[in-house]
Amino acid sequence: MEEVFYIGLSFFKNIGVINFHKILNEFRDLKTFFSLDYEDIEYLGFIDRGDWERKNNYLEQAEVILNQSKKDDIKILLYKDDLYPEILKSIYDPPPFLFYKGDINLLNNEKLIAVVGTRKPTFYGEKVTSFLVKQMVENNIVIVSGLALGIDSIAHKKAIENKGKTIAVLGSGVGVVYPSSNKKLYEDILKNKGLIISEFLPYQKPIPANFPRRNRIISGISKGVVLVESKEKGGGMITVNYALEQGREVFVVPGSIFSEYSKGPNILISMGAIPIVDGVNDILREFNWDKNELFKQEDKKIDLTDEEKI
C-alpha cells in the first residue's frame, strides 16, 4: 500500500508540501526511499537523523490511520493517481494527497467555480449568493466552498436545494466536522452525491493556520472564484489572492460603498477583477461556456394570448 508511505512521510518534522514534492521528484517510489540508510538521503539536507530513525514508527502510525479511515469510509487520493486533477497539479504547492468522502470524480468536472465570502453576510450577501448559486447550478456548474459559516454554508445549501453538486474543502480532517453546527450540511453534501476533501489527516482538528492552506485548494481546484462579500481583510480575500497567484479568474459582487462587507469586492473591482453585474452570464461569457437550454428559455419573451395568460 503506497498510501502508507505517503502518510508516513508527512510525519517528518521538516517535510512540508515543497520538500515532499522534492522527494517525489527525486525518488518516485517511496517504498524504496524508506528502505534507504540515512547516509543515502542525508544529502537532501532537511531530514534529521533522529527523525529518520523513527521512520518505522511513522509507518505504523500511518497504518493505524488508514485502517480507521477505511472503517469510516474515508478514502485517499495520491498525487500520482490518475484522478488527481491536473488543474490542482498546476499550483505552486499542490497537496501530495487528499483524503475524501463522496464522489471524487467531481474534482475533474470542467465547470468548477468557488463561491466564498464573509462568515457574517448581510441580507444582500445572502440574497446574491442564493441567486447566483441557483443560476450556476442550472448551468451545470459545480459549487466549491469551504463549509464555513456564512457565504460558504449558503453556497453549499443552495447548490443542494437546487439539485446541484457541491465540493467542500475542509480546514480540518475529513473525519472532523467543523464548525460542528454544520454537521447536517456535511451529511447533506454526501447524501446528494457531493464531495468533501482535505489535505489534513482524517481526524486532525482545525487550527487557525489550516484555513489559509485550505483556501489555496479551494481556488486551486476551481476555474474561477466568486467573492460575494468580504471586509478588506478576511478569509475570502485570502482565497482571492491565491486565485490570482494561480492564474484563476476572479469575479466579485459589487456592493454599497457604505458597507464594510463590500469593501473587499469593491477594491478588487478597482484593480481589474470581473464584476458580477449580469448574474451567471458574466461567468459563462468569460469561459465561453454555453448556456443551459432550459436556462435560455427563461430569458425569452413569449407572447401569450389573453386565454393563455389566464
Secondary structure, DSSP 8 states (H G I E B T S, - for coil): -HHHHHHHHHTSTT--HHHHHHHHHHHS-HHHHHTS-HHHHGGGS---HHHHHTHHHHHHHHHHHHHHHHHTT-EEEETTSTTS-HHHHTSSS--SEEEEEE-GGGGG-S-EEEEE--SS--HHHHHHHHHHHHHHHHTT-EEEE---TTHHHHHHHHHHHTT--EEEE-SS-TTS-SSGGGHHHHHHHHHTT-EEEESS-TT----TTHHHHHHHHHHHT-SEEEE----SSSHHHHHHHHHHHTT-EEEE----TT-GGGHHHHHHHHTT-EE-SSTTHHHHHHHT----HHHHHHH------HHHH-
